[in-house]
């Protein structure tokens, strides 16, 4: 039992170290940006959209990648390019529709001002 506990402690320590490195590699919400993935269901389809909102004018590059797997098969979709954001206004950066029952995995990142932001979480607007 002690051996298992030690392994769990080591795993937890490594996970915390990895989280610290990830925090250094990516920008944070404290930079004033809000970005994430917005979803909606309609007519048996799931719409998945990358969204960015910034308090100031912003330009950069984005990558929106989605993997889906369901009863109808699987797909890998990659979108990306340059963007320009108007202060305070949400901007759509990539949008895909898949069957509502599909399992999806989204990787959405933006790069601006020399920083890379992981935006793969659920989007929440800034007020």
N, C-alpha and C positions, 0 to 999 in steps of 0.2 A: 504494500500500500504506500509506503513512504516513497518508493521508486516512482510510482504513478504521480504522486503529489509533486515531486521534484520536477518531473517532466512537464506537468501542467504549469508550474511556476515559471519554468524556462520558456515555455511556449508563450505565456502571458507577457513575460519580459521582452521577448523578441517581437511580439505583436505591438507592444508599446513603442519600441524602438522604431519599428516600421512605420507606425502612425506618425511619429515625430519627423522621420525623413520625408514622408508624404506631405506633411504640413509645410516643410521647408521648400519642397519642390513646387508647390502650388500656391497661388494667391488665396486670400481669405475673404470672407464676407465683410470684414472690417475695411477692406479697400473700397467699400461703397457699392460694389456690384451685387446684383441679384441675378443668378442664372440657374437654370434647371430644366427639367423635363415636365411638360404639361401633357395630360392625357384626357381624352373624352371618348365616349361610346355613342355610336349612332348607327342604326340599321345593320347591326351585326358586325360592325367594323370598329376597331380601336384606332383612334388617331393619336399619334405620338409626335410631339413637337418640341424642339429645342428653343428655349426663350431666354433672352438677355435683357436686363434693365440696368441702366447706369445713371447716376445723378449728374454726370457731365458727358459732353460729347466724347465718343470713343470710336476708335477704328482698330481693326486687327484681323485675325484669321480664326476660323472655327472648323471643328471636325465633329460630325454627327454620324455615328455608326450604330446600326441596329441589327441584331440577330433575332430571328423569330423562328419558332418551331411549333407546329400544330398538326391537326388532323389532315390538313391540306398539303403538308410538306414543310419545307424550311426555306428561309431566304436570308441573305446577308446584303444589307444596303449601306452604302457609304456615301455621305454627302460632305461637302466642305467648300471653303473658299474664303474670300475676304468679306468683311462686314463693316458697316458704319452705323452707329447708334446715336439717336437724338436724345438729349438729356431728359430723363424721367419717363421716356416712352418705351414700353416693351417692344422688342424686335424679334421676329421669328427667324431662327437660324436652323433650318432643316425641318422637314415634316414628312411623315410616313404614315400610311394606313395599312393595317394588317387585320386578319380575322380576330374578332374579339376574344376568342378562346385560346389564342396563341400564347405561348410562353415567350417573353421578350427579354432581351438584355441590351441595354443602351450604354454607349460610351460617348459622352458629349463633352468636349473641351473647347475652350477659347484661349487664344494667346493674344495679349495686348501689352504694350509697354514693357516688353521683355519678361513678362510673367505669364505662366500657364495656369489656367483655372480649371479644376474638375467640376463640371456642371451636371453630372449624371444623376443627381438627386432630384426629388420633386421640387418644382418651381414654386416659390412664394414671392408675390409682388412686394416691392418696397413702397412704403407710404410716407 
